[in-house]
Amino acid sequence: KGLKDMGSDVEYVGVDFTVMEETLGVKQTVDLVPNGADMDVVEDNLPEYIEACLKYRLLGRYEAQLNELLLGFFDVIPEPLLTIFDFQELELLMCGLPNIDMENWMEHTEYSGEYDREGPEHEVCVWFWEIVSEYDQELRARLLQFVTGTSGVPAKGFSSLQGNDGNVRKFTIHGVTLDTCMYPRSHTCFNRIDLPLYEDREDCEEKMKIAITMAATGFDIE
């Protein structure tokens, strides 16, 4: 984010398409792209650099370990049997459907943004809970996956729902305008769903179902 804010001045920082790794006290330079040491980061290729960094830190750094994990997993369950499931369906298949207590969920939900003042009394929030109450357990679990990254409910209920930092971060419905986004989007690190100010219940229901069934999980920087 700091590099993005620098604009055209980023070329004077002296960053190239490499990262420095240290393993058992031994440092080595890793190219993020072929011949990365010969590519300086400038404003025009900054998005490519950020994408390469993200890909390396999430996947490339652990490629060997992930490959071994997958090989062991496929020894137990052959890969062709898993290709028909998306990652959300696979979690539900392996962990089962949780029994989600709607009253507990609603009781321990916070409201922010456009819903900060009226909270659960806001018309769109009323629609939201009416729609979720009509969902079966699978769709409720998918909604929970969409917003928190997992379908699991803490043993102590939603009052102890945690964020990625280990601190309690309650399920939050954040109100945004339709100009900001047309579909609900999630911030799984904060257990927050950005719910636009829909004008009618039918539109709210349609957009919610599309978001939670199409694996449209969103990650935003705050």
ABEGO torsion letter per residue (X at the ends): XAAAAAEAAAAAAGBBBBBBBBBGGBBBBBBABBGAAABBBBAAAAAAAAAAAAAAAAAAAAAAAAAAAAAAAAAABBAAAAAABBAAAAAAAAAEBBBBBAAAAAAABBBBEAAAAAEAABAAAAAAAAAAAABBAAAAAAAAAAAAGBABBBAAEAAABBBAAGBBBBBBBBBBBAAABABBBBBAAAGBBBBBBBABAAAAAAAAAAAAAAGBBBBBBX
